[in-house]
Amino acid sequence: MDWLTLVQECFNAGRVYYTRHARFEMEAEEFGRIYEEEVHQAILAGELIREYGDDTPYPSVLLLGKTRQDRPLHIVCACDAEDNRAFVITVYQPDPVKWIDFRIRRTT
């Protein structure tokens, strides 16, 4: 399954739902509030960083994307392939001190 394409299609079709946790994290982001439009931009320019195929009730993925202003975002989405919808579980701006090229978590 091409999870990135599924998530992108869901965003383009407006079949995306944000969890309460995601909305809280977007508002409280330490590097500045994250807006839905930024999430959409990052998803469309995104790449798959990690798959969590055993997550329930739906498999989820960690995506990295950048906004038009070059702001990096990590977005965790659960994917309901059967009903063609995506759930944004959390969104945050990765701290460059904790991530190598925003793709690999530093061990120390």
FENGIJO-V981606 format. One record per residue. RES is the residue in three letters. PHI is phi in whole degrees, -180 to 180 (none if undefined). Layout:
res=RES phi=PHI
res=RES phi=PHI
This chain:
res=MET phi=none
res=ASP phi=-90
res=TRP phi=-64
res=LEU phi=-61
res=THR phi=-62
res=LEU phi=-60
res=VAL phi=-63
res=GLN phi=-61
res=GLU phi=-63
res=CYS phi=-63
res=PHE phi=-63
res=ASN phi=-65
res=ALA phi=-92
res=GLY phi=75
res=ARG phi=-103
res=VAL phi=-127
res=TYR phi=-126
res=TYR phi=-100
res=THR phi=-73
res=ARG phi=-59
res=HIS phi=-61
res=ALA phi=-60
res=ARG phi=-63
res=PHE phi=-62
res=GLU phi=-62
res=MET phi=-65
res=GLU phi=-74
res=ALA phi=-98
res=GLU phi=-52
res=GLU phi=-64
res=PHE phi=-94
res=GLY phi=117
res=ARG phi=-49
res=ILE phi=-108
res=TYR phi=-102
res=GLU phi=-56
res=GLU phi=-61
res=GLU phi=-66
res=VAL phi=-62
res=HIS phi=-60
res=GLN phi=-58
res=ALA phi=-66
res=ILE phi=-63
res=LEU phi=-66
res=ALA phi=-101
res=GLY phi=-84
res=GLU phi=-140
res=LEU phi=-79
res=ILE phi=-100
res=ARG phi=-157
res=GLU phi=-109
res=TYR phi=-121
res=GLY phi=-66
res=ASP phi=-93
res=ASP phi=-62
res=THR phi=-126
res=PRO phi=-82
res=TYR phi=-132
res=PRO phi=-61
res=SER phi=-133
res=VAL phi=-140
res=LEU phi=-104
res=LEU phi=-114
res=LEU phi=-116
res=GLY phi=-148
res=LYS phi=-122
res=THR phi=-78
res=ARG phi=-61
res=GLN phi=-90
res=ASP phi=69
res=ARG phi=-83
res=PRO phi=-77
res=LEU phi=-135
res=HIS phi=-102
res=ILE phi=-131
res=VAL phi=-102
res=CYS phi=-123
res=ALA phi=-94
res=CYS phi=-120
res=ASP phi=-100
res=ALA phi=-67
res=GLU phi=-65
res=ASP phi=-103
res=ASN phi=51
res=ARG phi=-147
res=ALA phi=-125
res=PHE phi=-120
res=VAL phi=-83
res=ILE phi=-86
res=THR phi=-156
res=VAL phi=-143
res=TYR phi=-156
res=GLN phi=-91
res=PRO phi=-66
res=ASP phi=-77
res=PRO phi=-62
res=VAL phi=-71
res=LYS phi=-99
res=TRP phi=-131
res=ILE phi=-94
res=ASP phi=54
res=PHE phi=62
res=ARG phi=-114
res=ILE phi=-125
res=ARG phi=-72
res=ARG phi=-68
res=THR phi=-85
res=THR phi=-125
